């Protein structure tokens, strides 16, 4: 399934909504991302939303964005703002054209948007699970993330981005399939 502006908007909006449901006392909680607690996971969501916003405006996205600590007391407001800026930027057809650079790499704008939107879906699910929330995105948004993770799974595992897939039933919803393909257990609980 191809990423469209409405699906990108859904992924960004769901990420911001999930972030608003995190309380300060949950920042040290474990997450389905074994190497991260809620605080670094929240920082990563801020990084992804910022990268998505920059890429939608034609970039470049600094390569060191993934090393930056973007957390502050108003991190949920900042994530909400970056999500709004990304939605606005990607609502223009010109954002989907050409190449966008991230660090020393370049990729087609649409592929970068799909990668970042899929990251928002998977990590927002992580954040929701870690903080006792229900994560909600459109079925089509979940299917877009599932298709991306399925397509890029081997490469992602080779890079250490995804773990080995966790089996899920064939009849499972697309979000559970996306989560399983990324190496997370859809039944994970803190």
N, C-alpha and C positions, 0 to 999 in steps of 0.2 A: 504494500500500500504506500502510495506517495504522500509525503508531507505536504499539506496545504496551509495557507495562512490561518484558517479556522482551527486546524489541529494543533498548529504551533501555539496559537493563542490559548487553547485548552491546556496544553502541557505547561505553559508559563503561568497561567492563572491557577491551576491546581497546585503548582509548586509554591506560589505565594500564599495560597490559602492554607496549605499544610504548614508552612513556616509560621503563620500567625497562630497556629494551635500549639506551639511549643512554649512551655514555661521555663523560666530560668533554672529551676531546680532539676530539669531534665537534661541539661547540657552535658552531663557526665554519663548519661545512660548508654548502654551498649546498643549497637545497631546490627542489622543483618550484614552490613559491610564489616567483616571481622576485624579489619585493621582500624576502624574508626568508631569513635563514640559520637554522640549527637553533635557536639561542638565542631569537630573537624568536618563532619558531614554537612552541617549547616554552612560552614565556610565554603565547602566545595559547591554547594548549590548556588551560593552567591557568585562564585567564580564562573560557573556555567551560565547563569543568567546574564552576567556582565559580558561574557564572551559572545553570547547569542545577540545581545544588544549591539555590541561593536560590529560583529559580522554582518548584521542586518543593515548597518549604515555603511557597509563596504570595507570595514576593517581598517587597518590591520588589527588582529588580535595579538597582543604581546605574548611571546612564548613563555614568559615567566609568570603569566597570570595564574598558573596552577601552583605556584610557590607562594603566592601572596596571601597574607592574613587579612581578610576583608571584614572580619567580625568586629562589631562594636555594639554598644547598648541598643542602638536602633537598627540592628541587622534585618529585622523583619520588614521594616519600612524601606530599607535600601533594596532588599530583594524584590519587594512589591514594585518599587520604582523601576528597577532594571527589567522586570517582567513587562511592565507597561511600555517601556521604551522599546523592548524587543518586539512586542506585538505591533507597535506602531511602525517600526522600521520594516518588518517583514510583510506588512500589509500592502506595500508598494511592489508592483511586479518587477521593477528594476532591481530590487534587492536579490532576486532569485537568479539573476544573470551574472555571468562572468565568474571570476575566480576571487577567492578571499584568502589572505595569508594569515597563518597562525604560526608565529615564530618564524622558522625557516621553511615551513611547508606551505604549499598552496593547494587548495582544492576547490572544486566547483561550489558555488555558494549554496546551492540546494542540498548538496551532500553534507556540507558543514552544518546547515540548519537541521537536517535530519539527525545527524550525530548528536548535536547539542540538545535537541528536543527529546530524543530518546534517553539521553543521560538525565534530563530533568524528570522524565517519567519514572525511570528505575530508582533514582536516588530520592525522589519525593515519596515513592512507596516505602523505601528504607526508612525515611524520616517519620512517616506516618506510623509504621510498625513499631519503631523504637519508642514512640511517644504515645502509644495507645489510641491513635486516630484511625479512622477509615479513610483510605486514599480513594479519591474519586476522580476519574477522568473518563472521557467518552470512550466507548468501545473502539471506535475508529482510531483514536489516539493510541490506545493500548495496542491495537493491531499494527499500527505504524511502528511502534517501538519493538514489538515482537518480530516483525519482518526485518528490521534493521539489525537486531541482535542475532537473529538467525543467519543473516547474510554475512555479518562481520564477526561472528562468534569465534571462529578458529583464529583469525588474526588477533582479535582481542585477547583470547587466552594466551596466545604466543607473546603478547606484550604485557601480560599480567593484569590486564584490565578486567577480564572475566575469569571466573573459576569454572571448573568442569560443570556441565549442565546438571541440574537436579531434575529427575524425571517428574513429569506431571501427566495426568490423564489426558487422553486425546480430546475429551469433551470439556476440558478446563477452559475457562475464559482466556481471552488473549492476554490480559494483564498477568495472570498466573503463568502462562506460557513464556512471556517475556522475562519475568522474574526468574523462572526456572532455567531458561536458556542462559541467563547471565550468571548462573551459579548460585542463586539464592534459593532457599527453601521457602515456597509460598506459605507454608504453615508456621514460619518462624515467629516466635514470641519472645519478649525479653525475659 
